[in-house]
Amino acid sequence: MPDPIFQDEEHYRAQFTRGLENLLQVEQLGAFILVLANSTYDPQIHAALGSQLQQRFEELSLKVKNLLTQGRSLEYADDDVPVFLKLMAIGLENLQDTLFRQAGPWEIQFNHLRAFRPARMSNDVVTDLLAPFDEKDFHFNKPFLDKEIIWEGELLGDHCRLLYNKFPFAPLHALLVIEPEKNHPQYLGQSAHEHYWRLLELLGKTLPDCGFGYNARGACSSINHLHVQMYAGKTGGYPVEQSTWRHNGGDRDYPLSVACFESADRAWRHIERLHQQNQAYNLLYRPGKIYIIHRAMQGGCQQKDGLSAYAWAETSGSMTVFNREMFERLSAEEIAAELARMDPGYTYN
């Protein structure tokens, strides 16, 4: 194993939590929001950091109130100010931890803090899978992100960077960037695909419940800098992995077209055809297996209000909702219908 952080889930979780604790010492709204979001998603992290979060919230709230009272500007990132003001409006005690439930084969989570997340590119209408990397846009080489790095080093011969996901929707959720300094756009190449495949075969030996999610451009990727989203400790996998689906040898049709491969080479040939056809897709990498999920380009399907953008986790059957009432009433049939509406061949009446 290349580094102790990947030795097992206990080591991974320990370094993940230590990094969050260190971030709480940074007097920035964005750092606080990141730690809070990861804490409200994960009860173990919340138990470890809850009292420190409360103290930091009170300190930052007082500073923000004083600045506003004096008519001074809030010199924080534009994305962070409205999120923090919403937290001040409801009070930290009224922010709910993420809730989970099943509806038939599907997962649903009510992710309260993620509902405050500003929209990025994931809400834009996109028509092409490939766009050139733009230094002026958000990317993973921005200096202010240095404090959000969980780990950085070499994996299978390539320089890699692992960063926190600011608004997580998966356990121990991180962003893995290969060769960040080369500024690859979010357009999967064969070498990167093979690297992800081999890396998960390696990590799967010590982190068996880990995986990578990938959003192609036009499939709700909000950052045009090549990366996958890593998670760990997800017992039971995602709904798309269930044996009852036809793509896994079962007798039930999944609402979206899914191709499942246990060969990196065969999977790449399929992805390459999607690139040639300019067909949007999401990927779920698991050790020794990949799920390639065909879907409509973002902006090309009508989304139900209150649901998160349809990215890799949603197309894999895990729906994030921002409305408590919707969380409680959303049915398995409604979820299946929502997924079907993302099918590239869906016809709207």
C-alpha positions as semicolon CSV with decimal commas, in nm:
position;residue;x (nm);y (nm);z (nm)
1;M;0,000;0,000;0,000
2;P;0,153;0,335;-0,105
3;D;0,073;0,536;0,210
4;P;-0,053;0,465;0,564
5;I;-0,372;0,667;0,504
6;F;-0,490;0,387;0,273
7;Q;-0,388;0,106;0,510
8;D;-0,747;0,049;0,621
9;E;-1,068;0,242;0,683
10;E;-0,964;0,328;1,038
11;H;-0,648;0,505;0,918
12;Y;-0,833;0,676;0,634
13;R;-1,106;0,800;0,868
14;A;-0,852;0,915;1,128
15;Q;-0,658;1,132;0,881
16;F;-0,983;1,255;0,727
17;T;-1,106;1,369;1,070
18;R;-0,771;1,521;1,175
19;G;-0,769;1,731;0,860
20;L;-1,115;1,863;0,939
21;E;-1,010;1,950;1,292
22;N;-0,714;2,144;1,155
23;L;-0,944;2,329;0,914
24;L;-1,147;2,456;1,209
25;Q;-0,846;2,665;1,308
26;V;-0,872;2,858;0,979
27;E;-1,069;3,180;1,030
28;Q;-1,260;3,157;0,706
29;L;-1,630;3,093;0,646
30;G;-1,553;2,841;0,372
31;A;-1,337;2,626;0,598
32;F;-1,605;2,628;0,869
33;I;-1,880;2,536;0,619
34;L;-1,672;2,248;0,482
35;V;-1,612;2,102;0,830
36;L;-1,975;2,152;0,929
37;A;-2,105;1,982;0,614
38;N;-1,882;1,680;0,665
39;S;-1,984;1,665;1,032
40;T;-2,358;1,680;0,969
41;Y;-2,318;1,399;0,715
42;D;-2,114;1,168;0,942
43;P;-2,217;1,104;1,307
44;Q;-1,865;0,992;1,407
45;I;-1,712;1,313;1,279
46;H;-1,988;1,517;1,443
47;A;-1,925;1,346;1,776
48;A;-1,555;1,427;1,753
49;L;-1,589;1,790;1,641
50;G;-1,931;1,908;1,762
51;S;-1,818;2,128;2,051
52;Q;-1,539;2,288;1,845
53;L;-1,788;2,359;1,566
54;Q;-2,023;2,537;1,806
55;Q;-1,744;2,752;1,944
56;R;-1,616;2,847;1,598
57;F;-1,971;2,925;1,479
58;E;-2,024;3,165;1,768
59;E;-1,691;3,338;1,700
60;L;-1,755;3,376;1,326
61;S;-2,116;3,487;1,382
62;L;-2,004;3,761;1,620
63;K;-1,742;3,879;1,372
64;V;-1,994;3,887;1,085
65;K;-2,252;4,074;1,297
66;N;-1,995;4,333;1,404
67;L;-1,879;4,392;1,047
68;L;-2,236;4,433;0,924
69;T;-2,326;4,659;1,217
70;Q;-2,034;4,886;1,129
71;G;-2,137;4,895;0,764
72;R;-1,819;4,718;0,660
73;S;-1,794;4,462;0,382
74;L;-1,759;4,093;0,452
75;E;-1,422;4,001;0,308
76;Y;-1,503;3,637;0,250
77;A;-1,557;3,432;-0,066
78;D;-1,878;3,529;-0,244
79;D;-2,007;3,168;-0,239
80;D;-1,961;3,136;0,137
81;V;-2,137;3,449;0,265
82;P;-2,496;3,352;0,170
83;V;-2,445;3,001;0,309
84;F;-2,319;3,133;0,641
85;L;-2,593;3,396;0,664
86;K;-2,851;3,119;0,621
87;L;-2,686;2,929;0,905
88;M;-2,703;3,240;1,122
89;A;-3,071;3,284;1,031
90;I;-3,175;2,932;1,138
91;G;-2,920;2,880;1,415
92;L;-2,676;2,592;1,430
93;E;-2,907;2,404;1,667
94;N;-3,175;2,390;1,395
95;L;-2,944;2,255;1,124
96;Q;-3,039;1,891;1,079
97;D;-2,794;1,606;1,036
98;T;-2,830;1,418;0,710
99;L;-3,113;1,165;0,721
100;F;-3,133;0,844;0,519
101;R;-3,405;0,601;0,423
102;Q;-3,487;0,336;0,162
103;A;-3,771;0,346;-0,090
104;G;-3,786;0,011;-0,265
105;P;-3,440;-0,042;-0,416
106;W;-3,351;0,327;-0,394
107;E;-3,170;0,535;-0,134
108;I;-3,290;0,880;-0,028
109;Q;-3,103;1,132;0,184
110;F;-3,222;1,463;0,323
111;N;-2,906;1,673;0,314
112;H;-3,002;1,997;0,487
113;L;-2,675;2,190;0,455
114;R;-2,613;2,081;0,095
115;A;-2,940;2,257;0,012
116;F;-2,760;2,586;0,089
117;R;-2,486;2,512;-0,166
118;P;-2,452;2,772;-0,443
119;A;-2,519;2,648;-0,794
120;R;-2,214;2,600;-1,012
121;M;-2,179;2,464;-1,363
122;S;-2,393;2,158;-1,276
123;N;-2,706;2,368;-1,347
124;D;-2,584;2,500;-1,684
125;V;-2,711;2,377;-2,019
126;V;-2,423;2,184;-2,181
127;T;-2,407;2,051;-2,536
128;D;-2,051;1,911;-2,563
129;L;-1,855;1,665;-2,352
130;L;-1,526;1,842;-2,417
131;A;-1,434;2,199;-2,334
132;P;-1,078;2,331;-2,290
133;F;-0,944;2,384;-1,940
134;D;-0,980;2,748;-1,841
135;E;-0,735;2,887;-1,588
136;K;-0,984;3,162;-1,493
137;D;-1,251;2,911;-1,386
138;F;-1,254;2,724;-1,056
139;H;-0,998;2,441;-1,056
140;F;-0,799;2,231;-0,811
141;N;-0,473;2,427;-0,835
142;K;-0,618;2,739;-0,670
143;P;-0,387;2,835;-0,380
144;F;-0,676;2,879;-0,135
145;L;-0,754;2,506;-0,171
146;D;-0,418;2,404;-0,021
147;K;-0,570;2,393;0,326
148;E;-0,841;2,154;0,201
149;I;-0,596;1,885;0,088
150;I;-0,639;1,562;0,284
151;W;-0,337;1,391;0,129
152;E;-0,096;1,445;-0,160
153;G;0,163;1,211;-0,305
154;E;0,231;0,944;-0,564
155;L;-0,013;0,669;-0,653
156;L;0,089;0,411;-0,913
157;G;0,354;0,644;-1,049
158;D;0,138;0,956;-1,086
159;H;0,119;1,268;-0,867
160;C;-0,224;1,272;-0,702
161;R;-0,409;1,511;-0,475
162;L;-0,698;1,420;-0,246
163;L;-0,923;1,707;-0,132
164;Y;-1,235;1,734;0,079
165;N;-1,573;1,760;-0,086
166;K;-1,715;2,079;0,061
167;F;-2,076;1,953;0,058
168;P;-2,052;1,572;0,085
169;F;-2,326;1,331;-0,019
170;A;-2,127;1,008;0,026
171;P;-1,932;0,864;0,323
172;L;-1,580;1,002;0,372
173;H;-1,631;1,191;0,049
174;A;-1,324;1,331;-0,128
175;L;-1,205;1,454;-0,467
176;L;-0,916;1,268;-0,628
177;V;-0,716;1,464;-0,888
178;I;-0,450;1,291;-1,097
179;E;-0,166;1,511;-1,228
180;P;-0,342;1,830;-1,116
181;E;-0,059;2,049;-1,243
182;K;-0,117;1,932;-1,603
183;N;-0,461;2,097;-1,611
184;H;-0,650;1,819;-1,785
185;P;-1,015;1,912;-1,855
186;Q;-1,295;1,688;-1,728
187;Y;-1,272;1,460;-2,030
188;L;-1,169;1,105;-1,951
189;G;-0,869;0,966;-2,139
190;Q;-0,761;0,604;-2,160
191;S;-0,458;0,647;-1,934
192;A;-0,665;0,815;-1,659
193;H;-0,936;0,549;-1,689
194;E;-0,677;0,271;-1,656
195;H;-0,518;0,451;-1,361
196;Y;-0,853;0,469;-1,178
197;W;-0,915;0,102;-1,251
198;R;-0,576;-0,017;-1,124
199;L;-0,589;0,216;-0,824
200;L;-0,926;0,079;-0,711
201;E;-0,801;-0,276;-0,749
202;L;-0,522;-0,176;-0,510
203;L;-0,735;0,026;-0,266
204;G;-1,004;-0,242;-0,265
205;K;-0,769;-0,475;-0,080
206;T;-0,770;-0,251;0,229
207;L;-1,077;-0,029;0,169
208;P;-1,326;-0,283;0,032
209;D;-1,623;-0,045;0,055
210;C;-1,462;0,233;-0,148
211;G;-1,536;0,351;-0,501
212;F;-1,499;0,636;-0,747
213;G;-1,782;0,835;-0,904
214;Y;-1,721;1,025;-1,227
215;N;-1,935;1,294;-1,387
216;A;-1,859;1,365;-1,749
217;R;-1,894;1,724;-1,860
218;G;-2,263;1,756;-1,939
219;A;-2,342;1,493;-1,675
220;C;-2,344;1,735;-1,381
221;S;-1,973;1,785;-1,341
222;S;-1,939;2,129;-1,182
223;I;-1,560;2,160;-1,228
224;N;-1,380;2,130;-1,563
225;H;-1,060;1,985;-1,414
226;L;-1,013;1,608;-1,440
227;H;-1,114;1,434;-1,118
228;V;-1,318;1,154;-0,966
229;Q;-1,511;1,159;-0,641
230;M;-1,389;0,902;-0,390
231;Y;-1,593;0,753;-0,108
232;A;-1,513;0,489;0,154
233;G;-1,707;0,285;0,407
234;K;-2,030;0,248;0,209
235;T;-2,152;-0,094;0,318
236;G;-2,378;-0,259;0,062
237;G;-2,285;-0,037;-0,231
238;Y;-2,518;0,172;-0,447
239;P;-2,856;0,057;-0,579
240;V;-2,719;0,020;-0,935
241;E;-2,497;-0,260;-0,798
242;Q;-2,788;-0,481;-0,686
243;S;-2,798;-0,827;-0,841
244;T;-3,165;-0,797;-0,940
245;W;-3,092;-0,561;-1,231
246;R;-3,054;-0,702;-1,580
247;H;-2,711;-0,543;-1,626
248;N;-2,597;-0,755;-1,328
249;G;-2,755;-1,076;-1,453
250;G;-3,095;-1,027;-1,289
251;D;-3,439;-1,002;-1,448
252;R;-3,532;-0,637;-1,374
253;D;-3,474;-0,341;-1,603
254;Y;-3,292;-0,044;-1,455
255;P;-3,465;0,287;-1,543
256;L;-3,152;0,403;-1,730
257;S;-2,930;0,222;-1,979
258;V;-2,635;0,076;-1,786
259;A;-2,334;-0,110;-1,922
260;C;-2,139;-0,312;-1,665
261;F;-1,785;-0,435;-1,732
262;E;-1,527;-0,636;-1,541
263;S;-1,256;-0,549;-1,792
264;A;-1,088;-0,207;-1,807
265;D;-1,014;-0,250;-2,178
266;R;-1,373;-0,340;-2,275
267;A;-1,503;-0,056;-2,061
268;W;-1,272;0,191;-2,231
269;R;-1,390;0,087;-2,579
270;H;-1,747;0,157;-2,464
271;I;-1,653;0,497;-2,318
272;E;-1,466;0,586;-2,636
273;R;-1,782;0,521;-2,840
274;L;-1,977;0,751;-2,608
275;H;-1,717;1,022;-2,668
276;Q;-1,750;0,976;-3,043
277;Q;-2,129;1,008;-3,012
278;N;-2,107;1,305;-2,772
279;Q;-2,322;1,101;-2,535
280;A;-2,333;1,214;-2,170
281;Y;-2,260;0,953;-1,904
282;N;-2,180;0,894;-1,538
283;L;-1,944;0,629;-1,407
284;L;-1,930;0,425;-1,088
285;Y;-1,592;0,256;-1,045
286;R;-1,575;-0,034;-0,801
287;P;-1,280;-0,270;-0,747
288;G;-1,267;-0,485;-1,060
289;K;-1,592;-0,347;-1,203
290;I;-1,739;-0,036;-1,361
291;Y;-2,095;0,083;-1,425
292;I;-2,133;0,312;-1,726
293;I;-2,466;0,495;-1,704
294;H;-2,603;0,664;-2,016
295;R;-2,804;0,977;-1,949
296;A;-2,931;1,296;-2,113
297;M;-2,706;1,600;-2,123
298;Q;-2,771;1,832;-1,829
299;G;-3,029;2,088;-1,926
300;G;-3,188;1,829;-2,154
301;C;-3,414;1,671;-1,893
302;Q;-3,670;1,829;-1,664
303;Q;-3,583;1,786;-1,297
304;K;-3,829;1,769;-1,009
305;D;-3,800;2,065;-0,774
306;G;-3,631;1,985;-0,444
307;L;-3,397;1,718;-0,582
308;S;-3,023;1,753;-0,621
309;A;-2,870;1,773;-0,968
310;Y;-2,860;1,432;-1,134
311;A;-2,494;1,334;-1,103
312;W;-2,322;0,996;-1,056
313;A;-2,478;0,915;-0,717
314;E;-2,831;0,997;-0,837
315;T;-2,798;0,793;-1,157
316;S;-2,659;0,512;-0,936
317;G;-2,986;0,521;-0,740
318;S;-2,908;0,745;-0,442
319;M;-3,126;1,057;-0,445
320;T;-3,045;1,370;-0,246
321;V;-3,340;1,590;-0,151
322;F;-3,338;1,937;0,002
323;N;-3,691;1,933;0,138
324;R;-3,782;1,737;0,453
325;E;-4,142;1,683;0,342
326;M;-4,025;1,545;0,005
327;F;-3,776;1,320;0,185
328;E;-4,058;1,164;0,384
329;R;-4,304;1,113;0,099
330;L;-4,092;1,041;-0,213
331;S;-4,188;0,695;-0,339
332;A;-3,995;0,424;-0,519
333;E;-4,217;0,471;-0,824
334;E;-4,146;0,846;-0,836
335;I;-3,772;0,785;-0,817
336;A;-3,784;0,527;-1,095
337;A;-3,983;0,773;-1,307
338;E;-3,731;1,052;-1,236
339;L;-3,441;0,830;-1,340
340;A;-3,625;0,725;-1,656
341;R;-3,667;1,091;-1,751
342;M;-3,288;1,114;-1,768
343;D;-3,272;0,845;-2,035
344;P;-3,130;0,992;-2,359
345;G;-3,423;0,851;-2,555
346;Y;-3,698;0,977;-2,322
347;T;-3,977;1,157;-2,503
348;Y;-4,156;1,439;-2,321
349;N;-4,529;1,468;-2,379
